[in-house]
Amino acid sequence: MYFICTLHCLCKITLGRSTKDNQIDVDLALEGPAWKISRRQGVIRLKKNGEFSIVNEGKRPIYVDGRAVLAGCRDVLRNNSVIEVSIIIIFLLRKL
């Protein structure tokens, strides 16, 4: 389980499976079944208007508050959003 506390100085956070050639911010393979997680599973971005979004760059769906975000799609993240990748749960906590 991860808790991501966001700061306004961060523009993006990458989620996935780290390899020698692919460095990411949150290595989900450390917590669960790596074969179900893409090297770049998703990216959380902070927009200029202060809104957060997640883009699924992997093959398997990411779930945000129980809604499926399919490959190539995006969804808006709210304070206390629950993000599920495989069996791994991430909480987005927005620091105000």
Summary of the structure (lengths in Angstrom):
residues: 96
radius of gyration: 12.3
end to end distance: 22.0
largest distance: 35.7
contacts: 275
relative contact order: 0.25
helix: 6%
strand: 48%
